Amino acid sequence: MTDLELQQLTQRIAQESFGKSFPYKVVFNQRLKTTGGRYHLNDHHIDINPLMLEEFDEATLIGVIKHELVHYFVHMLNEKPDHRNPHFQQLLRAVGGLRYAPTTSKRRRTPPKLLYQCQGCGLQYPRQRRINTRKYVCSKCRGRLKLL
């Protein structure tokens, strides 16, 4: 799907689901990794993660587009277009948009690289960063920690 086809799809969804037009730009953005799309408050354009179409079906893409359009239409009502706004939540349910984008292949958590173990009770602490073992002790038995 090209950016032009995405633009036309978004305009059709806006007309059918909201009964209003969406005159702003909609493009695929390759740099989006952990989110389905992004609505820009300053110039009202929408970026869509191309992985929503590549890794999932068109229904998922349509759900993400509806979600971003809800941000736009709530913003046009001079309300906060955030997820906690009750009007946002109500409109999202009404049009059938996705509340959360599905997890893509680019969103992988790296496993903890360091593992500390208490010398007293054996409790293990997986960590991303080093800790000072002279300063910190086990939270259960106050024993010394050792890097494995």
C-alpha positions in Angstrom: 0.0 0.0 0.0 1.3 3.4 -0.9 1.0 6.7 1.0 -1.7 7.8 -1.5 -3.7 4.7 -0.9 -3.4 5.2 2.8 -4.5 8.8 2.5 -7.6 7.7 0.5 -8.4 4.9 3.0 -8.1 7.3 5.9 -10.4 9.8 4.2 -13.0 7.1 3.5 -12.8 5.8 7.1 -13.2 9.4 8.4 -16.3 10.0 6.2 -17.9 6.6 7.0 -17.2 6.4 10.8 -17.2 10.0 11.8 -19.3 11.6 9.1 -16.6 14.3 8.6 -13.7 14.8 6.3 -10.0 14.6 7.3 -8.2 17.1 5.1 -4.7 16.5 6.5 -1.8 14.3 5.4 -1.4 10.6 6.4 1.8 8.8 5.7 3.6 5.6 6.6 6.6 6.3 9.0 9.3 3.6 9.0 10.8 5.0 12.2 7.8 4.0 14.4 8.7 0.8 16.1 6.7 0.4 19.3 3.5 2.3 18.4 0.8 1.7 15.8 0.5 5.4 14.8 1.0 9.0 15.9 -1.3 12.0 15.6 0.6 15.3 15.6 -1.1 18.1 17.5 0.7 21.0 15.7 -0.1 20.3 12.1 -2.7 17.5 12.5 -1.0 15.0 10.2 -0.9 11.3 11.1 2.0 8.8 10.9 1.2 5.1 10.6 3.6 2.3 11.4 3.9 0.2 8.2 4.3 -3.0 10.3 0.6 -2.7 11.1 -0.1 -3.7 7.5 2.9 -6.0 6.9 2.7 -8.1 10.0 -1.1 -8.0 10.6 -4.2 -7.8 8.5 -6.0 -4.7 7.1 -8.6 -4.8 9.9 -5.7 -4.0 12.3 -4.6 -1.1 10.1 -8.1 0.2 10.0 -8.4 0.0 13.8 -5.2 2.0 14.2 -6.3 4.6 11.7 -9.6 4.9 13.6 -7.7 5.4 16.9 -5.6 8.2 15.4 -8.7 9.8 13.9 -10.3 9.8 17.3 -7.3 11.8 18.6 -7.9 14.3 15.8 -11.7 14.7 16.2 -11.4 15.0 20.0 -8.7 17.6 19.5 -11.0 19.5 17.1 -13.6 19.7 19.9 -11.0 21.7 22.0 -10.6 18.8 24.4 -7.5 17.0 25.5 -6.9 14.2 23.0 -5.3 11.8 25.5 -6.4 8.3 26.3 -7.7 9.2 29.8 -10.3 11.6 28.4 -13.8 10.0 28.9 -15.0 11.5 25.6 -12.0 10.0 23.8 -12.8 6.5 25.2 -16.5 6.8 24.4 -15.8 7.8 20.8 -13.2 5.1 20.4 -15.7 2.5 21.5 -18.4 3.9 19.3 -16.3 3.7 16.1 -14.6 0.4 16.9 -11.0 1.6 16.9 -8.2 -0.3 18.6 -7.3 0.8 22.1 -3.8 -0.7 21.9 -1.8 -1.6 18.8 -0.6 -5.2 18.7 3.0 -6.0 19.5 5.3 -6.0 16.4 8.4 -8.0 15.8 10.5 -4.8 16.3 9.3 -4.5 20.0 11.5 -7.1 21.7 12.6 -6.8 25.3 16.2 -7.5 25.8 16.8 -10.1 28.6 18.6 -8.8 31.7 22.3 -9.0 31.2 23.4 -9.2 34.9 22.3 -11.6 37.6 23.0 -11.1 41.3 22.4 -13.7 43.9 22.1 -13.4 47.7 24.7 -15.4 49.5 22.4 -15.9 52.5 19.0 -17.1 51.0 19.8 -17.6 47.3 17.3 -15.0 46.0 18.3 -13.9 42.5 18.1 -10.3 41.2 18.2 -9.9 37.4 19.5 -6.4 36.5 20.2 -4.3 33.5 22.8 -2.2 35.2 25.5 -2.9 37.7 24.8 -2.2 41.4 27.3 -1.5 44.2 27.4 -4.8 46.2 29.1 -3.0 49.1 26.2 -0.7 49.5 23.1 -2.8 48.5 22.0 -6.0 50.2 19.3 -8.6 49.8 15.8 -7.2 50.5 14.7 -10.5 52.1 17.4 -11.5 54.5 19.9 -8.5 54.3 22.6 -10.9 53.0 25.5 -9.9 50.7 24.9 -10.0 47.0 27.3 -11.7 44.5 27.4 -11.1 40.7 27.0 -14.4 38.9 
